[in-house]
Amino acid sequence: MADHRGIRHVEIGVADLTRSIDFYRDLLDLTPAEGSAGSPGVAWLAAGSVLLKLVETGGGDLGGWVNDDLQRGIRHIGFKVGDVDLRAERVRDAGVPFTLPPLDAVGGVRIAFFQDPDGTHLEITDNHLRYHRVASPELAERERLAALSRPRTAPPVFDHVAVTSADLDAALAFYRDTLGYEVIGQIVQDQDPRGFLITYLLAGDAVLEVFTFAVPTTASPWAPDPCRHGFRHLAVAVEDPEKEAGRLVAAGARVAADGLLVDPDGVPLAPL
């Protein structure tokens, strides 16, 4: 049964809606979400129980987002697949360049990265994580069993959102203590001289990956902009949006000009 808390959809700005629908349909097998006729210039695509909301903005750009994980805020979204190399063949055949070709990553998973036509950073991953530090054996085992039952040809489903934070304790106070996301475990990237640590939290039917580093990070460039391409906000399901908004502000969020909340690291959120 779907968990009705946590991440419900990711809003992404695109220059050409038809082009982006074709991209996500052809490479990731996403389909129109049920009951989502939408408004002109908007498309809802299903990736399992988490949705992508594509919003056509016409002119615009990434608003200062760069492919550097030391920049705080949303870094990428990830999709679980049955076989990364099998899916990567379709990416190559479509002429889409990899920002990171398929490789075996720390934690026992295979991963690859590429970008959509407007620069939104995407990951595909298979298998299951072997956490260096397990906080919830039950959730880690659930992930392992799901990976074992996933066919090699299984279509992608939404898996995670990765964000960079300046301070892990502050991020946990916000997402674990305020929003109630449970920590699954951690992966220590010992090979990375930046002191890279990933902390994984269950956020409904998705995972929130919190990146932290021993070296300084840079500020998120996110600002409310109707022409912004790429990541625009995360929609998070809560029991009482008005009450939850007050709690999030008390936990360090600020209210943006367009009514969104922005966490202390510059991640825009829409409680619903």
DARAZI-V737908 format. One record per helix or strand. SS is the DSSP state (~ for helix, > for strand). FROM is the first residue (numbers start at 1). LEN is the number of residues. If there is no record, write none. Layout:
# DARAZI-V737908
ss=SS from=FROM len=LEN
ss=SS from=FROM len=LEN
This chain:
# DARAZI-V737908
ss=> from=6 len=9
ss=~ from=17 len=12
ss=> from=31 len=2
ss=> from=42 len=6
ss=> from=50 len=7
ss=> from=71 len=1
ss=> from=73 len=8
ss=~ from=84 len=10
ss=> from=98 len=7
ss=> from=110 len=6
ss=> from=121 len=6
ss=> from=133 len=2
ss=~ from=137 len=12
ss=> from=157 len=8
ss=~ from=168 len=11
ss=> from=182 len=8
ss=> from=196 len=8
ss=> from=206 len=7
ss=> from=218 len=1
ss=> from=230 len=8
ss=~ from=241 len=10
ss=> from=254 len=2
ss=> from=261 len=2
ss=> from=268 len=4
